[in-house]
Amino acid sequence: MLCKTICIAQNVTEQQTDKIIITVPIQQVVDIKMQELARVFAPTTKTFAAGNRNRRDGRAPYLKLLIWLAECDTGALQMHEIYMKYPNYKVSISQIADKGYITQLITKNENISKVLYYEPTSKILAIEDPKFVFYIKNIDWGSFAQEMGFKKEECNTKYDFALSFAGEKRKYAEMLHQKLTENEYSVFYDKDMTADILGKDLDKYFTPIYEADATYVIAMIDSHYPKKVWTVFESNKYKTRFGQDSVIPILF
């Protein structure tokens, strides 16, 4: 692909009898090829980056997957490796991987399915078209994110939201959790983490979540809230965040 573009840029259009020194700068060749490939791949790349919900805020997990694919040498991502390498994105990535959102996005869009493949059992996202590998490896992701309306800076928290509530209001917490996760926000909800919590020192496990690991804490406050051991514990952790616009109270 590149050799053909180099020859055209050098005005070499037929077999030569003598050797010719190529003087066309390689970056010029890459730019020419990127302009050609953009006509094919730019709309597809933007559609995948936008995801199912077309949200420009939050962690932009689909955009991050494309960036990580561009950075890897194999043209494939194993989600378990991603979780270990990028722990602050573990929840948001596992959510779209485990709940079938990646599969849904690829299967409903023919252009995406031509260049990307996701295997839900092994949780591997792979590139099908080698030209697409070249394309995403040469994108200016900063400009791309800006054009799409995304913020490219890294997330410093594991969760978008952490829920704090007394057991008597679990049905409301469950409803809120469902709505937030349907919109592909990463949410700390104790029922989701039962297996992860098992055997852990709960003080050490919960403390960083309510102190700093969630961008926002949603406190669902009713008459039972100040009487329960764990809600008192949680509130003592997140009260240091008052005045930071990161605690959202819901009063019953």
Buried (B, 14 or more C-beta within 10 A) or exposed (E): EEEEBBBEBBEBEEEEEEEEEEEBEEEEBBEBBBEBBEEBBBEBBEBBBBBBBEBBEBBBBBBBBBBBBBEBEEBBBBBBEBBEEBEBBBBBBBBBBEEEBBBBBBEEBEBBBBBBBBEEEEBBBBBEBEBBBBBBBBBEBEEBBEEBEBBBEEBEBBBBBBBBBBEBBBEBBBEBBEEBBEEBBBBBBBEBBEEEEEEEEEEEEBBEBBBBBBBBBBBBBBEBBEEBEBBEBBBEBBEEBEEEEBBEEBEE
